[in-house]
């Protein structure tokens, strides 16, 4: 595939996305298991996972208000530095307070998909890296495909601690800690990439002014973003019940799956998800962005509800992988759609506000899930998450089916 239609900055953003999400891949699999090994119960694990999502909320709000005033590149650099610091803290200590602080200041990602402030900034930048509006959805598809393939590779690395334990004499906790160093190394790589971005990634028309909050947006955009943020919050609250760390923990607890097996499962899931982004672009060109978001998402949520009722490990894997081949097709389509229906000077705010609503909602769910797993059925998070996600799909269709992006009008 020729990428000549993507600017140098666009290719650098794609590179940073690859490096960063590679590290998210292995961390999302091992973190909950690591915390259990060092002595934390399900509820405490849930609080740590929630802290990582609260970080995303705070940083998205800050980006929405200040990124176009101070500089998008400066914020990307700052977040990469904090990512390095948090990785070092996780490597050096198992103190619960220190880990909570690390989760709050760093961009520790445990969801299996990106939700943090990097995403909001890059989402606003990407449309400026292509000259043809018809390529907007394609750049988002490539962005998500590249990131998901990288994440799948990172997930595969999560089997490395078992190799260290079996063949090199490392204890289980020590072997997992090595991956925190790998996480820091990836953050350094992203930091270097952000340093060489050009001024072209900043807001093109400074005379437009920046829109840093809902009250600064045009009435049309304000209505779209308010409604979309509410629906995204429902989707993310539902997704918080089945983030990758929790699904990993569920397979580990119910079926006794080891880290190597889990790494294979989530790697295959990542590959299927990555390929689905490219199919989403093709489907969207035929039936539209909103229809693609809805018609692919509902079947995936039905499969999600069925996963915990599978009577065997292979069937549970099959249902989960089938779900993952459909569940993320709405990602590049909704990102492209949102950037298309707001003005250029509103993009950072639109991305930041909608992603913040997603992060706030998703930050609540892991703690609730910890309580559910310790007191209710193991299937409950999957059922609750799937039903809420179906409600989100219906809401998106009813609210936005008549609001078309430029290329569909």
SULGI-V48578 format. One record per residue. N is the residue number from 1. PSI is psi in whole degrees, 0 to 359 (999 if undefined). D_CENTER is the distance of its C-alpha to the mean C-alpha in whole Angstrom. Layout:
n;psi;d_center
N;PSI;D_CENTER
N;PSI;D_CENTER
This chain:
n;psi;d_center
1;123;25
2;135;26
3;27;24
4;337;27
5;358;26
6;132;23
7;170;24
8;316;24
9;322;21
10;318;19
11;325;20
12;319;19
13;318;16
14;320;15
15;316;16
16;320;15
17;318;11
18;311;13
19;315;14
20;313;11
21;337;9
22;316;12
23;325;12
24;328;9
25;306;10
26;329;14
27;323;13
28;333;11
29;318;14
30;342;16
31;309;16
32;321;17
33;318;20
34;315;21
35;324;21
36;320;23
37;328;25
38;5;26
39;7;27
40;141;25
41;179;25
42;321;22
43;317;23
44;321;22
45;316;19
46;322;18
47;321;19
48;315;17
49;321;14
50;321;14
51;324;15
52;328;12
53;329;10
54;322;14
55;315;13
56;321;10
57;309;13
58;312;16
59;326;14
60;320;13
61;314;17
62;317;18
63;317;17
64;323;18
65;320;21
66;343;22
67;316;20
68;347;23
69;317;25
70;324;25
71;127;23
72;319;20
73;319;20
74;322;22
75;321;18
76;319;16
77;315;19
78;314;19
79;326;16
80;321;16
81;315;19
82;327;18
83;318;15
84;314;19
85;316;20
86;323;18
87;319;18
88;320;22
89;315;22
90;327;21
91;323;23
92;333;26
93;157;26
94;13;25
95;129;27
96;317;25
97;317;25
98;321;24
99;324;21
100;317;20
101;317;21
102;320;19
103;329;16
104;327;16
105;336;17
106;164;15
107;59;11
108;123;11
109;125;8
110;8;8
111;343;6
112;355;6
113;155;3
114;136;2
115;358;4
116;191;7
117;333;10
118;315;10
119;314;8
120;316;11
121;313;13
122;325;13
123;321;12
124;328;16
125;321;17
126;317;17
127;336;19
128;351;22
129;2;21
130;144;23
131;339;26
132;122;26
133;332;25
134;344;25
135;357;22
136;311;20
137;325;18
138;318;19
139;323;17
140;324;14
141;316;14
142;318;15
143;313;12
144;325;10
145;312;12
146;316;13
147;321;10
148;322;10
149;318;13
150;319;13
151;322;10
152;320;13
153;321;16
154;321;14
155;320;14
156;326;18
157;341;19
158;347;18
159;352;21
160;320;23
161;324;24
162;324;26
163;316;28
164;321;29
165;318;30
166;327;32
167;345;34
168;6;34
169;10;34
170;144;31
171;165;31
172;316;28
173;316;26
174;323;27
175;326;26
176;325;22
177;332;23
178;328;23
179;337;20
180;328;19
181;319;21
182;323;19
183;317;16
184;321;19
185;320;20
186;321;17
187;322;16
188;319;20
189;316;19
190;320;17
191;316;19
192;318;22
193;316;20
194;329;19
195;334;23
196;9;24
197;149;23
198;168;25
199;347;26
200;344;25
201;348;22
202;173;23
203;126;24
204;308;27
205;91;29
206;334;30
207;352;33
208;337;30
209;160;29
210;150;26
211;105;24
212;354;22
213;172;23
214;323;23
215;340;27
216;349;27
217;158;26
218;154;28
219;318;29
220;311;27
221;322;24
222;317;24
223;316;25
224;312;22
225;322;19
226;312;21
227;317;21
228;321;17
229;320;16
230;317;18
231;319;17
232;326;13
233;319;14
234;313;15
235;316;13
236;325;10
237;318;13
238;317;14
239;333;10
240;338;11
241;339;14
242;38;13
243;160;10
244;324;10
245;323;12
246;320;14
247;318;15
248;314;16
249;323;18
250;313;20
251;320;21
252;319;22
253;313;24
254;318;25
255;358;26
256;26;26
257;132;24
258;174;24
259;324;21
260;313;23
261;316;22
262;321;19
263;322;18
264;316;20
265;310;18
266;335;14
267;313;16
268;317;17
269;319;14
270;319;12
271;315;15
272;319;16
273;316;12
274;315;13
275;326;16
276;332;16
277;319;14
278;321;17
279;325;19
280;321;17
281;316;19
282;315;22
283;317;22
284;325;21
285;340;24
286;316;26
287;354;25
288;158;23
289;313;20
290;316;20
291;321;22
292;318;19
293;316;16
294;313;19
295;341;21
296;337;18
297;321;16
298;311;19
299;323;21
300;327;17
301;330;17
302;318;21
303;322;20
304;317;18
305;327;21
306;336;23
307;307;21
308;349;23
309;2;26
310;131;27
311;349;30
312;159;29
313;313;26
314;320;26
315;322;26
316;319;23
317;315;21
318;314;23
319;319;21
320;317;18
321;323;18
322;318;19
323;316;17
324;338;14
325;347;16
326;332;16
327;336;13
328;9;10
329;339;13
330;351;13
331;300;9
332;330;12
333;319;15
334;325;13
335;314;12
336;318;16
337;313;17
338;316;17
339;337;18
340;329;21
341;5;22
342;164;22
343;160;24
344;316;23
345;358;24
346;359;22
347;315;18
348;315;17
349;317;18
350;313;17
351;316;13
352;316;14
353;313;15
354;320;13
355;327;10
356;317;12
357;322;14
358;314;10
359;320;10
360;313;13
361;317;14
362;335;11
363;336;13
364;322;16
365;316;15
366;321;15
367;319;18
368;320;20
369;322;18
370;319;20
371;317;23
372;316;23
373;329;23
374;347;26
375;339;28
376;193;27
377;149;27
378;338;24
379;344;23
380;314;23
381;323;19
382;318;18
383;313;21
384;312;20
385;314;16
386;317;18
387;318;20
388;323;18
389;324;16
390;320;19
391;320;21
392;315;18
393;315;18
394;319;22
395;318;21
396;314;20
397;314;22
398;327;25
399;327;24
400;4;23
401;336;25
402;355;28
403;109;26
404;142;25
405;163;24
406;316;27
407;346;27
408;358;27
409;999;30
